Amino acid sequence: MKNGVLDLLKARFLINEDANATRNWRFIVFLIVLAIIMIANTQRFEQKIFKIIALNNEVKELRSKFVDRRSELMKLKMESTVSTAMEAKGVVPSSVPPVKIKVKKEPEKSFLEQIKPWK
């Protein structure tokens, strides 16, 4: 047992001349490649997480800008704001309320009714 542990610590299983040594080296290289692939995969995953966080922050910022602009627009569209801006230019609101004009449209005649006068 003591001899087996000493051989393991000295890595004699990798330098023996038999066929097991080459199989052991292949397995170790396979494990190293697998570890490199795992590390690269984790790195890509973390990059995507950081990008998602950055995009979420940008969305929050743009949403707050949108709300600010919308509130400014609502203030600018108010009748009192428009009337004060127009008074500065010399246009005053009318004292007479507007009147709605209704236009009566004649019903359209069908094709046959249009042809009847020609008979």
DSSP file (Angstrom, degrees, kcal/mol; ACC not computed):
  #  RESIDUE AA STRUCTURE BP1 BP2  ACC     N-H-->O    O-->H-N    N-H-->O    O-->H-N    TCO  KAPPA ALPHA  PHI   PSI    X-CA   Y-CA   Z-CA
    1    1 A M     >        0   0    0      0, 0.0     4,-2.1     0, 0.0     5,-0.2   0.000 360.0 360.0 360.0 -45.1    0.0    0.0    0.0
    2    2 A K  H  >  +     0   0    0      1,-0.2     4,-2.0     2,-0.2     5,-0.1   0.881 360.0  50.8 -62.6 -37.8    2.8    2.4    0.9
    3    3 A N  H  > S+     0   0    0      1,-0.2     4,-2.2     2,-0.2    -1,-0.2   0.871 108.1  52.4 -68.3 -36.3    4.5    1.6   -2.3
    4    4 A G  H  > S+     0   0    0      2,-0.2     4,-1.9     1,-0.2    -2,-0.2   0.880 110.1  47.3 -67.5 -39.6    1.4    2.3   -4.3
    5    5 A V  H  X S+     0   0    0     -4,-2.1     4,-2.4     2,-0.2    -1,-0.2   0.892 111.5  51.3 -68.6 -39.4    0.8    5.7   -2.8
    6    6 A L  H  X S+     0   0    0     -4,-2.0     4,-2.0     1,-0.2    -2,-0.2   0.903 109.9  49.7 -64.4 -40.9    4.5    6.6   -3.4
    7    7 A D  H  X>S+     0   0    0     -4,-2.2     5,-2.2     1,-0.2     4,-0.6   0.889 110.7  50.5 -63.4 -38.6    4.2    5.5   -7.0
    8    8 A L  H ><5S+     0   0    0     -4,-1.9     3,-0.6     1,-0.2    -2,-0.2   0.906 110.8  48.3 -66.1 -41.9    1.1    7.7   -7.3
    9    9 A L  H 3<5S+     0   0    0     -4,-2.4    -1,-0.2     1,-0.2    -2,-0.2   0.851 113.3  46.7 -68.0 -34.1    2.8   10.7   -5.8
   10   10 A K  H 3<5S-     0   0    0     -4,-2.0    -1,-0.2    -5,-0.2    -2,-0.2   0.529 108.4-128.7 -84.1  -5.5    5.8   10.3   -8.1
   11   11 A A  T XX5 +     0   0    0     -3,-0.6     3,-1.3    -4,-0.6     4,-0.6   0.874  52.4 154.7  60.8  41.7    3.5    9.8  -11.1
   12   12 A R  H 3>< +     0   0    0     -5,-2.2     4,-1.0     1,-0.3     3,-0.5   0.737  63.2  71.2 -69.8 -21.3    5.1    6.6  -12.2
   13   13 A F  H 34 S+     0   0    0     -6,-0.4    -1,-0.3     1,-0.2    11,-0.2   0.674  99.5  48.7 -68.3 -14.5    1.9    5.6  -13.9
   14   14 A L  H <4 S+     0   0    0     -3,-1.3    -1,-0.2     1,-0.1    -2,-0.2   0.668 114.0  42.4 -95.4 -20.0    2.6    8.3  -16.5
   15   15 A I  H  < S+     0   0    0     -4,-0.6    -2,-0.2    -3,-0.5    -3,-0.1   0.424  81.8 116.5-110.9   1.1    6.2    7.5  -17.3
   16   16 A N     <  -     0   0    0     -4,-1.0     5,-0.1     1,-0.1     6,-0.1  -0.333  68.2-128.0 -64.7 154.2    6.0    3.7  -17.5
   17   17 A E  S    S+     0   0    0      4,-0.1    -1,-0.1     3,-0.1     5,-0.0   0.460  76.1  99.8 -84.6  -2.0    6.8    2.2  -20.9
   18   18 A D  S >> S-     0   0    0      1,-0.1     3,-0.9     3,-0.0     4,-0.7  -0.191  90.3 -99.5 -81.8 177.0    3.7    0.1  -21.1
   19   19 A A  H 3> S+     0   0    0      1,-0.2     4,-1.6     2,-0.2     5,-0.2   0.710 115.0  70.3 -70.3 -21.1    0.5    0.9  -23.0
   20   20 A N  H 3> S+     0   0    0      1,-0.2     4,-2.5     2,-0.2    -1,-0.2   0.832  90.8  60.6 -65.8 -31.2   -1.3    2.1  -19.9
   21   21 A A  H <> S+     0   0    0     -3,-0.9     4,-2.3     1,-0.2    -1,-0.2   0.917 105.2  46.2 -64.3 -42.9    0.9    5.2  -19.8
   22   22 A T  H  X S+     0   0    0     -4,-0.7     4,-2.3     2,-0.2    -1,-0.2   0.887 112.8  50.4 -68.2 -37.2   -0.3    6.4  -23.2
   23   23 A R  H  X S+     0   0    0     -4,-1.6     4,-2.4     2,-0.2    -2,-0.2   0.899 110.2  50.5 -64.3 -39.7   -3.9    5.8  -22.2
   24   24 A N  H  X S+     0   0    0     -4,-2.5     4,-2.4   -11,-0.2    -2,-0.2   0.914 110.2  49.4 -64.0 -42.6   -3.4    7.7  -19.0
   25   25 A W  H  X S+     0   0    0     -4,-2.3     4,-2.7     2,-0.2     5,-0.2   0.916 110.6  50.4 -63.4 -42.0   -1.9   10.6  -20.9
   26   26 A R  H  X S+     0   0    0     -4,-2.3     4,-2.6     1,-0.2    -2,-0.2   0.922 111.1  49.0 -60.9 -43.7   -4.8   10.6  -23.3
   27   27 A F  H  X S+     0   0    0     -4,-2.4     4,-2.4     2,-0.2    -1,-0.2   0.908 111.7  48.5 -63.9 -41.6   -7.2   10.6  -20.4
   28   28 A I  H  X S+     0   0    0     -4,-2.4     4,-2.2     2,-0.2    -2,-0.2   0.910 112.1  48.7 -65.3 -42.3   -5.4   13.5  -18.7
   29   29 A V  H  X S+     0   0    0     -4,-2.7     4,-2.6     2,-0.2    -2,-0.2   0.908 110.5  52.2 -63.9 -40.3   -5.3   15.5  -22.0
   30   30 A F  H  X S+     0   0    0     -4,-2.6     4,-2.5     1,-0.2    -2,-0.2   0.917 109.8  48.6 -59.9 -44.0   -9.1   14.8  -22.4
   31   31 A L  H  X S+     0   0    0     -4,-2.4     4,-2.3     2,-0.2    -1,-0.2   0.882 110.9  50.8 -63.8 -38.0   -9.7   16.1  -18.9
   32   32 A I  H  X S+     0   0    0     -4,-2.2     4,-2.4     2,-0.2    -2,-0.2   0.928 111.3  47.4 -66.0 -44.8   -7.7   19.2  -19.5
   33   33 A V  H  X S+     0   0    0     -4,-2.6     4,-2.4     1,-0.2    -2,-0.2   0.914 111.8  51.0 -62.4 -42.0   -9.6   20.0  -22.7
   34   34 A L  H  X S+     0   0    0     -4,-2.5     4,-2.3     1,-0.2    -1,-0.2   0.902 110.0  49.5 -61.3 -41.4  -12.9   19.4  -20.9
   35   35 A A  H  X S+     0   0    0     -4,-2.3     4,-2.4     2,-0.2    -2,-0.2   0.899 110.1  50.8 -64.4 -40.7  -11.8   21.8  -18.2
   36   36 A I  H  X S+     0   0    0     -4,-2.4     4,-2.5     2,-0.2    -2,-0.2   0.914 110.4  49.2 -63.9 -42.0  -10.8   24.5  -20.8
   37   37 A I  H  X S+     0   0    0     -4,-2.4     4,-2.5     1,-0.2    -2,-0.2   0.908 111.1  50.0 -63.5 -41.2  -14.2   24.1  -22.5
   38   38 A M  H  X S+     0   0    0     -4,-2.3     4,-2.3     2,-0.2    -2,-0.2   0.915 111.1  48.3 -63.1 -42.5  -16.0   24.4  -19.1
   39   39 A I  H  X S+     0   0    0     -4,-2.4     4,-2.2     2,-0.2    -2,-0.2   0.917 112.5  48.5 -63.9 -43.3  -14.0   27.6  -18.3
   40   40 A A  H  X S+     0   0    0     -4,-2.5     4,-2.3     1,-0.2    -2,-0.2   0.903 111.2  50.6 -64.4 -40.2  -14.8   29.1  -21.7
   41   41 A N  H  X S+     0   0    0     -4,-2.5     4,-2.2     1,-0.2    -2,-0.2   0.910 110.6  48.5 -63.9 -42.4  -18.5   28.3  -21.3
   42   42 A T  H  X S+     0   0    0     -4,-2.3     4,-2.4     2,-0.2    -1,-0.2   0.891 109.9  53.0 -64.0 -39.3  -18.6   29.9  -17.9
   43   43 A Q  H  X S+     0   0    0     -4,-2.2     4,-2.2     2,-0.2    -2,-0.2   0.928 110.0  47.0 -62.9 -45.2  -16.9   33.0  -19.2
   44   44 A R  H  X S+     0   0    0     -4,-2.3     4,-2.1     1,-0.2    -1,-0.2   0.894 111.2  52.7 -63.6 -39.5  -19.4   33.3  -22.1
   45   45 A F  H  X S+     0   0    0     -4,-2.2     4,-2.1     1,-0.2    -2,-0.2   0.923 109.8  47.7 -61.5 -45.4  -22.3   32.8  -19.6
   46   46 A E  H  X S+     0   0    0     -4,-2.4     4,-2.4     1,-0.2    -1,-0.2   0.881 109.2  53.9 -65.9 -37.4  -21.0   35.6  -17.3
   47   47 A Q  H  X S+     0   0    0     -4,-2.2     4,-2.2     1,-0.2    -1,-0.2   0.910 109.1  48.7 -62.5 -40.6  -20.5   37.9  -20.3
   48   48 A K  H  X S+     0   0    0     -4,-2.1     4,-2.5     2,-0.2    -2,-0.2   0.894 109.8  51.9 -66.0 -38.5  -24.1   37.4  -21.3
   49   49 A I  H  X S+     0   0    0     -4,-2.1     4,-2.3     2,-0.2    -2,-0.2   0.926 110.3  48.2 -62.9 -43.6  -25.2   38.1  -17.7
   50   50 A F  H  X S+     0   0    0     -4,-2.4     4,-2.3     1,-0.2    -1,-0.2   0.887 111.7  50.2 -64.0 -38.2  -23.3   41.3  -17.6
   51   51 A K  H  X S+     0   0    0     -4,-2.2     4,-2.5     2,-0.2    -1,-0.2   0.905 109.7  50.6 -66.8 -40.4  -24.7   42.4  -20.9
   52   52 A I  H  X S+     0   0    0     -4,-2.5     4,-2.4     2,-0.2    -2,-0.2   0.913 110.7  49.2 -62.8 -42.5  -28.3   41.6  -19.7
   53   53 A I  H  X S+     0   0    0     -4,-2.3     4,-2.2     2,-0.2    -2,-0.2   0.916 111.5  49.1 -63.2 -42.8  -27.7   43.7  -16.6
   54   54 A A  H  X S+     0   0    0     -4,-2.3     4,-2.1     1,-0.2    -2,-0.2   0.912 112.1  48.3 -63.6 -42.0  -26.4   46.6  -18.7
   55   55 A L  H  X S+     0   0    0     -4,-2.5     4,-2.4     2,-0.2    -2,-0.2   0.880 109.5  52.5 -67.2 -37.3  -29.4   46.4  -21.0
   56   56 A N  H  X S+     0   0    0     -4,-2.4     4,-2.2     2,-0.2    -1,-0.2   0.904 109.8  49.1 -63.6 -40.3  -31.8   46.3  -18.1
   57   57 A N  H  X S+     0   0    0     -4,-2.2     4,-2.2     2,-0.2    -2,-0.2   0.902 111.0  50.0 -64.2 -40.0  -30.2   49.4  -16.6
   58   58 A E  H  X S+     0   0    0     -4,-2.1     4,-2.7     2,-0.2    -2,-0.2   0.893 109.2  51.7 -65.6 -38.9  -30.4   51.1  -20.0
   59   59 A V  H  X S+     0   0    0     -4,-2.4     4,-2.5     2,-0.2    -2,-0.2   0.917 109.8  49.4 -63.2 -43.2  -34.1   50.2  -20.3
   60   60 A K  H  X S+     0   0    0     -4,-2.2     4,-2.1     2,-0.2    -2,-0.2   0.913 112.3  48.2 -61.8 -42.0  -34.8   51.7  -16.9
   61   61 A E  H  X S+     0   0    0     -4,-2.2     4,-2.1     1,-0.2    -2,-0.2   0.924 113.0  46.9 -65.2 -44.7  -33.0   54.9  -17.8
   62   62 A L  H  X S+     0   0    0     -4,-2.7     4,-2.4     1,-0.2    -1,-0.2   0.866 110.2  53.8 -66.3 -35.6  -34.9   55.2  -21.1
   63   63 A R  H  X S+     0   0    0     -4,-2.5     4,-2.3     2,-0.2    -1,-0.2   0.912 108.8  48.6 -64.8 -41.5  -38.2   54.5  -19.4
   64   64 A S  H  X S+     0   0    0     -4,-2.1     4,-2.2     2,-0.2    -2,-0.2   0.896 111.1  50.3 -66.8 -38.0  -37.6   57.3  -16.9
   65   65 A K  H  X S+     0   0    0     -4,-2.1     4,-2.7     2,-0.2    -2,-0.2   0.907 109.6  52.2 -63.0 -40.7  -36.6   59.7  -19.8
   66   66 A F  H  X S+     0   0    0     -4,-2.4     4,-2.5     1,-0.2    -2,-0.2   0.921 109.2  48.3 -61.1 -44.4  -39.8   58.7  -21.5
   67   67 A V  H  X S+     0   0    0     -4,-2.3     4,-2.2     2,-0.2    -1,-0.2   0.906 111.9  50.1 -64.3 -40.8  -41.9   59.4  -18.5
   68   68 A D  H  X S+     0   0    0     -4,-2.2     4,-2.2     2,-0.2    -2,-0.2   0.938 112.5  46.3 -61.5 -46.7  -40.2   62.8  -18.1
   69   69 A R  H  X S+     0   0    0     -4,-2.7     4,-2.5     1,-0.2    -2,-0.2   0.886 111.2  52.5 -64.8 -38.4  -40.8   63.7  -21.7
   70   70 A R  H  X S+     0   0    0     -4,-2.5     4,-2.3     2,-0.2    -1,-0.2   0.901 109.4  48.6 -65.9 -39.5  -44.4   62.6  -21.6
   71   71 A S  H  X S+     0   0    0     -4,-2.2     4,-1.9     2,-0.2    -1,-0.2   0.894 111.2  50.6 -68.0 -37.5  -45.1   64.8  -18.5
   72   72 A E  H  X S+     0   0    0     -4,-2.2     4,-2.3     2,-0.2    -2,-0.2   0.915 110.4  50.1 -62.8 -42.0  -43.4   67.8  -20.2
   73   73 A L  H  X S+     0   0    0     -4,-2.5     4,-2.0     1,-0.2    -2,-0.2   0.900 107.9  52.7 -63.4 -40.7  -45.6   67.2  -23.3
   74   74 A M  H  X S+     0   0    0     -4,-2.3     4,-0.6     1,-0.2    -1,-0.2   0.897 110.4  48.3 -62.7 -39.2  -48.7   67.0  -21.1
   75   75 A K  H >< S+     0   0    0     -4,-1.9     3,-0.7     1,-0.2     6,-0.3   0.904 111.8  49.3 -66.2 -40.4  -47.8   70.4  -19.6
   76   76 A L  H 3< S+     0   0    0     -4,-2.3    -2,-0.2     1,-0.2    -1,-0.2   0.807 108.6  53.6 -70.0 -28.2  -47.2   71.9  -23.0
   77   77 A K  H 3< S+     0   0    0     -4,-2.0    -1,-0.2    -5,-0.2    -2,-0.2   0.571  81.7 114.1 -82.8  -9.0  -50.5   70.7  -24.4
   78   78 A M  S <X S-     0   0    0     -3,-0.7     4,-2.2    -4,-0.6     5,-0.2  -0.342  73.4-126.9 -65.0 144.2  -52.5   72.2  -21.6
   79   79 A E  H  > S+     0   0    0      1,-0.2     4,-2.7     2,-0.2     5,-0.2   0.862 108.0  54.4 -61.7 -37.5  -54.8   75.0  -22.7
   80   80 A S  H  > S+     0   0    0      2,-0.2     4,-2.1     1,-0.2    -1,-0.2   0.899 109.3  47.5 -65.9 -38.8  -53.5   77.5  -20.2
   81   81 A T  H  > S+     0   0    0     -6,-0.3     4,-1.9     2,-0.2    -2,-0.2   0.917 114.0  47.1 -67.5 -42.5  -49.9   77.0  -21.4
   82   82 A V  H  X S+     0   0    0     -4,-2.2     4,-2.3     1,-0.2    -2,-0.2   0.916 111.7  50.5 -65.9 -42.4  -50.9   77.3  -25.0
   83   83 A S  H  X S+     0   0    0     -4,-2.7     4,-2.2     1,-0.2    -1,-0.2   0.894 110.6  48.7 -66.1 -38.6  -53.0   80.4  -24.4
   84   84 A T  H  X S+     0   0    0     -4,-2.1     4,-1.3     1,-0.2    -1,-0.2   0.885 112.1  49.4 -67.9 -35.8  -50.1   82.2  -22.4
   85   85 A A  H  X S+     0   0    0     -4,-1.9     4,-0.6     1,-0.2    -2,-0.2   0.881 113.2  46.3 -69.0 -36.2  -47.7   81.3  -25.2
   86   86 A M  H >X>S+     0   0    0     -4,-2.3     5,-2.7     1,-0.2     3,-0.6   0.830 105.7  59.2 -75.6 -31.4  -50.1   82.7  -27.9
   87   87 A E  H ><5S+     0   0    0     -4,-2.2     3,-0.8     1,-0.2    -1,-0.2   0.851  99.8  58.1 -63.8 -32.6  -50.8   85.9  -25.9
   88   88 A A  H 3<5S+     0   0    0     -4,-1.3    -1,-0.2     1,-0.2    -2,-0.2   0.805 108.3  46.2 -65.9 -27.2  -47.1   86.6  -26.0
   89   89 A K  H <<5S-     0   0    0     -4,-0.6    -1,-0.2    -3,-0.6    -2,-0.2   0.476 125.4-102.1 -92.6  -4.0  -47.3   86.5  -29.8
   90   90 A G  T <<5S+     0   0    0     -3,-0.8     2,-0.5    -4,-0.5    -3,-0.2   0.531  81.9 125.5  98.6   7.0  -50.5   88.7  -29.8
   91   91 A V      < -     0   0    0     -5,-2.7    -1,-0.3    -6,-0.1    -2,-0.2  -0.882  38.7-169.1-101.8 125.3  -53.1   86.0  -30.4
   92   92 A V        -     0   0    0     -2,-0.5    -8,-0.0    -3,-0.1    -9,-0.0  -0.817  28.8 -97.8-112.5 153.4  -55.9   85.9  -27.8
   93   93 A P        -     0   0    0      0, 0.0     2,-0.1     0, 0.0    -1,-0.1  -0.347  45.4-103.4 -67.5 150.5  -58.5   83.2  -27.3
   94   94 A S        -     0   0    0      1,-0.1     0, 0.0     2,-0.1     0, 0.0  -0.446  15.3-149.9 -74.5 144.5  -61.9   83.9  -28.9
   95   95 A S  S    S+     0   0    0     -2,-0.1    -1,-0.1     2,-0.1     0, 0.0   0.654  82.8  72.6 -86.8 -16.2  -64.8   85.0  -26.6
   96   96 A V  S    S-     0   0    0      3,-0.0    -2,-0.1     1,-0.0     3,-0.1  -0.858  88.0-124.8 -99.4 127.5  -67.4   83.3  -28.9
   97   97 A P        -     0   0    0      0, 0.0    -2,-0.1     0, 0.0    -1,-0.0  -0.350  34.8 -96.0 -69.1 152.9  -67.4   79.5  -28.7
   98   98 A P        -     0   0    0      0, 0.0     2,-0.4     0, 0.0     0, 0.0  -0.322  33.1-137.1 -69.5 152.7  -67.0   77.7  -32.0
   99   99 A V        -     0   0    0     -3,-0.1     2,-0.4    -2,-0.0    -3,-0.0  -0.921  14.1-127.2-112.8 134.7  -70.0   76.4  -33.9
  100  100 A K        -     0   0    0     -2,-0.4     2,-0.5     1,-0.0     0, 0.0  -0.678  19.6-147.4 -83.7 130.2  -70.2   73.0  -35.4
  101  101 A I        -     0   0    0     -2,-0.4     2,-0.5     2,-0.0    -1,-0.0  -0.857   8.7-157.7-100.7 126.7  -71.1   73.0  -39.1
  102  102 A K        -     0   0    0     -2,-0.5     2,-0.5     2,-0.0    -2,-0.0  -0.903   1.6-160.3-106.6 129.9  -73.1   70.0  -40.3
  103  103 A V        -     0   0    0     -2,-0.5     2,-0.5     2,-0.0    -2,-0.0  -0.937  12.9-140.4-110.2 125.0  -73.0   69.2  -44.0
  104  104 A K        -     0   0    0     -2,-0.5     2,-0.5     1,-0.0    -2,-0.0  -0.722  15.3-149.2 -87.0 128.6  -75.8   67.0  -45.3
  105  105 A K        -     0   0    0     -2,-0.5     3,-0.1     3,-0.0    -2,-0.0  -0.830  14.2-124.4-100.5 132.5  -74.7   64.4  -47.8
  106  106 A E        -     0   0    0     -2,-0.5     2,-0.1     1,-0.1     3,-0.0  -0.503  34.4-105.2 -72.5 140.4  -77.0   63.3  -50.5
  107  107 A P        -     0   0    0      0, 0.0     2,-0.2     0, 0.0    -1,-0.1  -0.414  38.3-111.7 -66.4 141.2  -77.5   59.6  -50.6
  108  108 A E        -     0   0    0     -2,-0.1     2,-0.3     1,-0.1    -3,-0.0  -0.503  27.6-128.6 -76.0 140.4  -75.7   58.0  -53.5
  109  109 A K        -     0   0    0     -2,-0.2    -1,-0.1     1,-0.1    -3,-0.0  -0.613  22.7-115.2 -86.9 147.5  -77.8   56.5  -56.3
  110  110 A S     >  -     0   0    0     -2,-0.3     4,-1.6     1,-0.1     5,-0.2  -0.258  33.1-100.7 -73.3 169.8  -77.2   53.0  -57.4
  111  111 A F  H  > S+     0   0    0      1,-0.2     4,-1.2     2,-0.2    -1,-0.1   0.883 122.7  51.0 -60.9 -40.2  -76.0   52.3  -60.9
  112  112 A L  H  > S+     0   0    0      1,-0.2     4,-1.5     2,-0.2    -1,-0.2   0.879 107.7  52.3 -67.5 -38.5  -79.5   51.4  -62.1
  113  113 A E  H  4 S+     0   0    0      1,-0.2    -1,-0.2     2,-0.2    -2,-0.2   0.807 107.3  53.4 -67.8 -28.8  -81.1   54.6  -60.7
  114  114 A Q  H  < S+     0   0    0     -4,-1.6    -1,-0.2     1,-0.2    -2,-0.2   0.807 109.1  48.5 -74.1 -29.2  -78.5   56.6  -62.5
  115  115 A I  H >< S+     0   0    0     -4,-1.2     3,-1.8    -3,-0.2     4,-0.5   0.778  91.4  81.3 -81.5 -27.7  -79.3   55.0  -65.8
  116  116 A K  G >< S+     0   0    0     -4,-1.5     3,-1.6     1,-0.3    -1,-0.2   0.835  83.3  59.5 -51.2 -43.6  -83.2   55.5  -65.5
  117  117 A P  G 3  S+     0   0    0      0, 0.0    -1,-0.3     0, 0.0    -2,-0.1   0.772  99.8  59.7 -61.5 -20.7  -83.3   59.1  -66.7
  118  118 A W  G <         0   0    0     -3,-1.8    -2,-0.2     1,-0.2    -3,-0.1   0.659 360.0 360.0 -81.1 -14.8  -81.7   58.0  -70.0
  119  119 A K    <         0   0    0     -3,-1.6    -1,-0.2    -4,-0.5    -3,-0.1   0.491 360.0 360.0 -68.3 360.0  -84.6   55.7  -70.9
